[in-house]
Structure formats: C-alpha cells, structure tokens
Amino acid sequence: MEKKLSILVSNDDGIFSDGLGMLVKELQSIAAVTIVAPENQQSAVGHAITMHRPLRVREVSKDEKFFGYAVDGTPADCVKLAIRHLMKNKPDLVISGINHGSNTAVSVIYSGTVSAATEGTILGIPSFAISLTTFEPNADFSYAAKFARQLALKVVEKGLPFGTLLNVNVPPVPENEIRGVVITRQGKSIWNDEFEARRDPGNKQYFWLKGELVELDEEEDIDQRAILNNKISVTPIQFDLTNYSLLEVLRTWNIML
C-alpha cells in the first residue's frame, strides 16, 4: 500500500484563520495533515523564536473534533516544536499559509508566514509559503488552496535543494482571471513607512505604523509585478544571506585592528 503523504501546516494569521482552514480542507484530500499554528495573530514577527518564557500548547477542536495544536508563540516556534516534539515522524512537506495579505519584495524579510516555511527548510523538509495578496475582509481563499494542493504534489515529486524554499503569491482575482504562473525573483520594492502619533483614552501618546509599498521594479519576472499582472508568483528563496559577489572585495580591504 502506498504511504499517504504527511504535511505540516502552519501560518502567522493564527490557527482560526480562514486561509489556514481552506488550505487544510484542500490538503486533506491528498495527505494526513498536522496543524500547529499560533494561538493569536503573529504577522510581521519575522523569524523570531521564544527563548525566555514558557512556550504553551493547547489542543484545538472544530465541530467537536480534534483540529490541531495552538501555540502561544511565533510561526517559527510552531514549526520547530511540531517537528522536534509534537510529531512522531518528520512530515514530507511543510506548508505555511494561506496568508491574508501579500508577501512580496522586502515583506519577505518581515513575514511570519515565510519564516514558518523557512524553519521547515532549516530542518531539512521541503517547504513553501503561500499568500493571497489582499487585505480585504471576506477574501476568497479557495483558488489559492487548490493551487497549493497541486504545488504540494509537485514539490514532493521533484524535491527542493537543501536551504531553498518557495514563496508563492496568488492574485486576489477569480480563477478565470488568473493569467498563469510565473517563476519570479524577489523584488526590491520597499515600504514608505511612517508613524502616526495618537492618544489613548488616558491621553498617553502611542504610535501606529502606516505606509505604502513603493514600486521599484519594472521587470516582468519580479514577484510584485507578476501579481499586478494577475499571475501567480513562485519565487525560490533561501536562508543563506551571504552576498557572495562581495566576498573577494571585502578581502581586499585588509580589515584589521
């Protein structure tokens, strides 16, 4: 009998998010799915892990059935804890998402969604992150979930190099308006950040981060451009941050005390 796939699912929007629910429903047709996700919203926490306080886990039920494990930590915590402790065997695949919002360009650095998949990659498991590029309420995650199922099968079949994961972004348009899939590079667009000063009910000042993504790329094979063209973006990324082209230049600096 052929062994059924084992897939670990996590995210940064929390275990009760609509995107995760739709993803799990779709994946259950091809795999045994284990869910280990944050108890609460953990967007933009990057690859933080919990070290100086207890990490708590509780079992979560839906429709009076066991659903998964909720962790009061970060997305990276969830994947690390799942693989190192909660699961008896390593999964065949780690999928993080479906994120509610875009994870293109510099947002990849901040993303808890991408970091969950990165942790899977660090632990030697093929992994990908998937996002629906809209913050609109009542977003429809159904097509992104179907694409994730197909991509999961392809990744298991083909494999990924150690240290490399896939970052997937799906345009928030109806399925019949999707214009294909593009293998992309991570863009260089950045956020034009600003902090709005506000007052709480006690008249104490606090700050609220705001901003817009500033488009810096025009090439068609860039993640953000693909989304604007109603194409699914699939970007191979890695956790090795070394700038190899600069190594020899730095060696000529003769840096010493």
N, C-alpha and C positions, 0 to 999 in steps of 0.2 A: 504494500500500500504506500502511495506517495505521501511523504511527510507534508503536513499542512504548514504553510508559512506562519512565522511568528513576527508580528510587528508591534513595536512600542510606539505609542502616540503621546506626544506632549504638546505644550504650547506656551504662550505667555499671557493670553487673554483670560485664563482661568478654566478650571475643569467644567464649568457650567456654560461655557461659551457656545454659541450656535455653530461657529465654524468647526470646532472640535467635534461636536455632536454629529454634524453632517459628514465629516471625514470618517469618523468611526463607523457610522452606518454603512457607508460605501465600502470600506475596507473589510468589513465582516463577511462580505461575500467571497473573499479570496484568502482570508487569513484569520488566525487566532490573534485577537487584538488585546494588548495590555495598555491600560490608560494610567499614566502617572503624570499629573499636571498640577500647576499651582492652585492653591486654595483661593487666591484672590488675583486680581489684575496685576500683572508684572511687566507691562510693556516698557520698553526702553531701559531695562536694567542691564543690558549687555550680558557679559559672561560672568557676572558676579556669582559667588558661591557663599554659603553660610558657614562661618567658622567659629564665631564667638558666642553663640547661643544655641540652645537645643533646637533640633530640627524635628518637627512633629508631623506625623502622618495619620490620616484617618481614612477609613473605608467609606465610599460614597455609593449610594444606591439610587437607581432611577426606575420608576414603575415597579417598585418593590423587588428589584433585582440588583445584585452587585454590579456596579458600573466601573469603578476604578479607584485609584488612590489620590487623595488630595493632600498636597504638601504645602506647609506654611513657609515656603522658601522660593527660590528663583527657578527659572526653567532649567538652568544647568544643574542645580541641585536635584531636580526631578529625574533627569536622565541618569545622572551619576548614581543616585540612590536606587533607582529602578534596576539598573544593570549590576550594580555591586551588591545589592541586598534583596530587593523585593522579588526579582525574577529568578527562577531556578536555573534557567539557561539563557545565554545571550540570545537576543532576538536576531532575526535575519535582516531586519531593517528598522531604522528609526525615522519617523516622520513627525515633523513639528508643524502645527497649524490646525486648521486653516486660519491664518492671521486675519484680523479685521483691520485692514489698512496696508499700505504699500511698504515694501522693504527693498527699495532700490537705492543705488548710489551710496552716499555716506550713511544712510539709515541702516545699512547692513551692520555697521560698527555698533550702533546703539541697540540693535534688535535683540530682544529676548527670544523671539521665535527662531532666528538664525542661530543664536547661541545654543539652544537646545539641540539642534541638529549638529552643530559643531562639536558638542560634547559627545554625541554618539560617534562622530568621526574620530575624535581623540581616543575613544575606547575601542576603535578598530571595527566599527559597524557601519556599513553603507547607510548614508543618511541624506535626507533632503528636507528643506523648509519650504512651505508653500503659503502664499499670501494672496488675498483678494484685495485689489488696490482701490478700496473705497472705505471711507469712514461713515458712510450713510447708514442710518439705522435700518433695520429690516433688510439687510443685504441678502442676496440670494447666493448661497454657497454651493448649490447643487452641481453646477458645471465644474467648478474648481475641484470638488470632491471626486467627480468622475475622472477628471484628468489625473488627479493624484493616484487613483487606483491603477490606471493604465501605466503611469510612470513608475509606480512601485513594482509592477511586474517586470518592466523593462530594466530597472536598476538591479533587481535580483538576478535577472538573466545575464546581464552584461557586467555587473560589478562596477566599482569605482576605485580609483587608485587610493592608497592609504594617504590620509591627510587632505583629501578633497571631498567636498560635499556639493550638492546642487541647491541653488537658491532660485525658487520658482515664484514668479509673479503673474497673476491672472487678471486681465482687464475685467471690470465690473459691467459687462455687457451681456445681452442674451447670447446663447450658444450659436445662433445663426449669424451673429455679427462678429464672431471670432475669426480673424483673418490668418490664422496659422500659428506656428510655433517658431520662435527664433532663438538660436543659441547665441547668447549675448555676453558682452563684457560688462563689468560693474562700472557704472557711470561716475563722473566726477562732480555731479551736481551737489550743492551744499544747502544747508538751511540758513536763511536770513533771520537769525534768532533775535528776539527782543524780549525784555522782561517788563511786564505791565505791573506797576505798583498799585496795590489795592489795600483796603482796610477791612479787617474782620469786625464782627459785631462788638468787640471790645475796643475798637478803634486802634488796634495794633496793625502795623504795616506788614504785608506779606507780598510776595511776588509770584506772578503767573507767567510761565513761559509760553511765548507765542512765536509765530514765524511762518514763512512760506519757503518752499523748495525753489531755489534759484537754478534754472536750467543752464547748464554749462556745456552740454553735449549736443551735437547735431548728427553724428553718425547713426546709421540705421541699426547697427549691431550693438547698441547700448541698451541696457535694461530699461531705463526710463523712457527712451524713445520707442521701444517696442510696445510698451503699454499704451503710449499715446496713439500708436497706430493700430490699436485693438488686436495686438498679437501677444501670445503668451511668451514670457521671457524665461529662459532657463539658463542660469549662469553658473558655471563651475567655479567655486571659490575654495580657498584653503586657509588653514590657520597659521601657516608659516608666513610671518610678516616681513621676512628679510628682504631688503632691497639689494638683490644680487648684483645689479649693474653698478652699484656704488661701492662695493667691497674693495675693488682694486684701487679706486680713487682714494678712499679713506686710508688705505695702507701707505699711500704716498705722503700723507700728512705728517708722518713721524710723530704721532702723538705720544708725549712722554711728560713726566713730571720735571 
